[in-house]
Amino acid sequence: MSTESKVTRALLPLSRIMALIAGYALLALSLLIALEILLRRFANMSLQGSDEMGGYVLAILAAFGFSYALLERAHTRVEILVERVPGRMAAALNLLALVGIMVMALFIAWRGWAALAESIDYKSLSGTPLMTPLWMPQSVWVAGLLFFAVVSTIVTLHAAYLFVTNWPLVNRLYGIKSLEEIMDEEQVDGSTRRERKA
């Protein structure tokens, strides 16, 4: 029995691509920091700005990672409560969790947009030797926040519809992953890795 909704199947590929791009950006940042350390240690020089770039990359990584985590049902929840209430109450709590995530996503997207607009209006630059125009990294960051707001709204509306029409599906598609689901995913990941090695 599938534990992935049509909504998740539709949104997950794009979200996965964005998460992968953000992951590779983090890898590039790690290499840049390693190079910075080596240059400081052995050549007594600095690349200037690796710490600034690190801040931008981490903010963008988080913004795009939020959507992927939501679709993979990886956001933290208080399992001890949800596991001990009747099914319909658990569905209501799962829906409430999604509503909370959606409200937070809409709020941070709104505030991120305001920060970007302010940076554009004032032609703000970073207070570092690079003097980066802040609208550049903020545009990518806000795109991630807006994507998260859209994804969380679609998922929440779908869960609300299911709660009215078929509430057990809310728990199965948007609730906390069961131990069996986690073990199945690990088995599939392990099999995929072995196939790639063969």
C-alpha positions as CSV (number, residue, x, y, z in Angstrom):
1,M,0.0,0.0,0.0
2,S,1.5,3.3,-1.1
3,T,2.3,5.9,1.6
4,E,3.0,8.6,-1.0
5,S,0.2,10.9,-2.2
6,K,-0.3,12.1,-5.8
7,V,0.5,15.6,-4.6
8,T,3.8,14.3,-3.1
9,R,4.6,12.4,-6.3
10,A,4.0,15.5,-8.4
11,L,6.0,17.9,-6.2
12,L,8.9,15.6,-5.1
13,P,10.9,15.5,-8.3
14,L,11.4,19.3,-8.5
15,S,12.0,19.5,-4.8
16,R,14.6,16.7,-5.0
17,I,16.4,18.5,-7.8
18,M,16.5,21.7,-5.8
19,A,17.7,19.8,-2.7
20,L,20.5,18.1,-4.8
21,I,21.6,21.4,-6.2
22,A,21.7,22.9,-2.7
23,G,23.6,19.8,-1.5
24,Y,26.3,20.2,-4.3
25,A,26.6,23.9,-3.4
26,L,27.3,22.8,0.2
27,L,29.9,20.4,-1.1
28,A,31.5,23.2,-3.1
29,L,31.4,25.4,0.0
30,S,33.2,22.7,2.0
31,L,35.9,22.5,-0.6
32,L,36.3,26.3,-0.6
33,I,36.6,26.3,3.2
34,A,39.2,23.5,3.0
35,L,41.2,25.5,0.4
36,E,40.9,28.6,2.6
37,I,42.3,26.6,5.6
38,L,45.2,25.3,3.5
39,L,46.1,28.7,2.0
40,R,46.0,30.3,5.5
41,R,48.2,27.6,6.9
42,F,50.8,27.2,4.2
43,A,50.7,30.4,2.1
44,N,49.7,32.9,4.8
45,M,46.9,34.2,2.5
46,S,43.1,34.2,2.4
47,L,40.5,34.0,-0.4
48,Q,38.4,36.6,1.3
49,G,34.7,36.0,1.5
50,S,34.5,32.2,2.1
51,D,32.7,32.9,5.4
52,E,30.3,35.3,3.6
53,M,29.6,32.8,0.8
54,G,29.1,30.1,3.5
55,G,26.3,32.2,5.1
56,Y,24.5,32.6,1.8
57,V,24.9,28.9,0.9
58,L,23.5,27.7,4.3
59,A,20.5,30.1,4.1
60,I,19.7,29.0,0.6
61,L,20.3,25.3,1.4
62,A,17.8,25.6,4.4
63,A,15.2,27.4,2.3
64,F,15.1,24.7,-0.4
65,G,15.6,21.9,2.1
66,F,12.4,22.8,3.9
67,S,10.2,21.6,1.0
68,Y,12.1,18.4,0.5
69,A,11.9,17.6,4.2
70,L,8.1,18.3,4.2
71,L,7.5,16.0,1.3
72,E,9.6,13.3,2.8
73,R,7.7,13.7,6.1
74,A,11.0,14.4,7.8
75,H,10.1,17.5,9.9
76,T,10.2,16.7,13.6
77,R,6.9,16.0,15.4
78,V,6.1,15.0,19.0
79,E,5.5,11.3,18.3
80,I,4.8,10.4,21.9
81,L,1.4,12.2,21.7
82,V,0.3,11.3,18.2
83,E,0.9,7.6,18.6
84,R,-1.3,7.4,21.7
85,V,-4.5,9.1,20.5
86,P,-7.3,7.6,18.4
87,G,-6.9,7.6,14.6
88,R,-9.2,10.5,13.9
89,M,-7.6,12.6,16.6
90,A,-4.1,11.7,15.2
91,A,-5.3,12.8,11.7
92,A,-6.5,16.1,13.3
93,L,-3.1,16.6,14.9
94,N,-1.3,15.8,11.7
95,L,-3.4,18.3,9.9
96,L,-2.8,20.9,12.6
97,A,1.0,20.3,12.2
98,L,0.7,20.9,8.5
99,V,-1.3,24.1,9.1
100,G,1.4,25.3,11.5
101,I,4.1,24.5,8.9
102,M,2.1,26.3,6.2
103,V,1.5,29.4,8.3
104,M,5.2,29.6,9.2
105,A,6.2,29.1,5.6
106,L,3.9,31.9,4.4
107,F,5.2,34.2,7.1
108,I,8.9,33.6,6.4
109,A,8.3,33.9,2.7
110,W,6.5,37.3,3.3
111,R,9.3,38.5,5.5
112,G,11.9,37.3,3.1
113,W,10.3,39.1,0.3
114,A,10.2,42.3,2.4
115,A,13.9,41.9,3.1
116,L,14.7,41.4,-0.6
117,A,12.6,44.4,-1.6
118,E,14.4,46.6,1.0
119,S,17.8,45.4,-0.3
120,I,16.8,46.3,-3.8
121,D,15.3,49.7,-2.8
122,Y,18.4,50.7,-0.8
123,K,20.9,49.0,-3.1
124,S,22.3,47.3,0.0
125,L,25.8,45.8,-0.1
126,S,27.3,43.3,2.3
127,G,29.6,44.8,5.0
128,T,32.5,42.7,3.8
129,P,35.5,43.2,1.4
130,L,33.4,41.5,-1.3
131,M,30.6,44.2,-1.0
132,T,28.1,41.7,-2.5
133,P,24.9,43.3,-3.7
134,L,22.5,41.6,-1.2
135,W,19.7,41.2,-3.7
136,M,21.7,38.5,-5.5
137,P,21.9,35.9,-2.8
138,Q,18.6,37.0,-1.3
139,S,16.8,36.4,-4.6
140,V,17.8,32.7,-4.5
141,W,17.0,32.5,-0.8
142,V,13.5,34.0,-1.3
143,A,12.8,31.7,-4.3
144,G,13.4,28.8,-1.9
145,L,11.1,30.3,0.7
146,L,8.4,30.9,-1.8
147,F,8.7,27.4,-3.1
148,F,8.3,26.1,0.4
149,A,5.3,28.3,0.9
150,V,3.6,27.0,-2.3
151,V,4.5,23.3,-1.4
152,S,3.3,23.6,2.2
153,T,0.0,25.3,1.1
154,I,-0.7,22.6,-1.6
155,V,0.1,19.8,0.9
156,T,-2.0,21.3,3.7
157,L,-5.0,21.9,1.4
158,H,-4.8,18.3,0.2
159,A,-4.6,17.0,3.7
160,A,-7.6,19.1,4.7
161,Y,-9.6,17.7,1.8
162,L,-8.6,14.2,2.8
163,F,-9.5,14.9,6.5
164,V,-13.1,15.6,5.3
165,T,-13.4,12.8,2.7
166,N,-11.1,10.0,4.0
167,W,-9.3,10.9,7.2
168,P,-7.3,7.7,7.6
169,L,-5.3,8.8,4.5
170,V,-4.1,11.9,6.4
171,N,-2.3,9.6,8.8
172,R,-0.9,7.3,6.1
173,L,0.2,10.0,3.6
174,Y,1.1,12.9,5.9
175,G,1.6,11.5,9.4
176,I,4.7,10.3,11.1
177,K,6.6,7.6,9.3
178,S,6.2,4.2,10.9
179,L,9.2,2.1,11.8
180,E,8.3,-0.3,8.9
181,E,8.3,2.5,6.4
182,I,11.7,3.7,7.6
183,M,13.1,0.2,7.4
184,D,11.6,-0.3,3.9
185,E,13.2,2.9,2.7
186,E,16.6,1.8,4.1
187,Q,16.3,-1.5,2.4
188,V,15.5,0.2,-0.9
189,D,18.4,2.6,-0.5
190,G,20.7,-0.3,0.4
191,S,19.6,-2.3,-2.7
192,T,20.1,0.7,-4.9
193,R,23.6,1.2,-3.6
194,R,24.5,-2.4,-4.1
195,E,23.1,-2.3,-7.7
196,R,25.2,0.7,-8.5
197,K,28.4,-1.0,-7.2
198,A,27.7,-4.2,-9.2
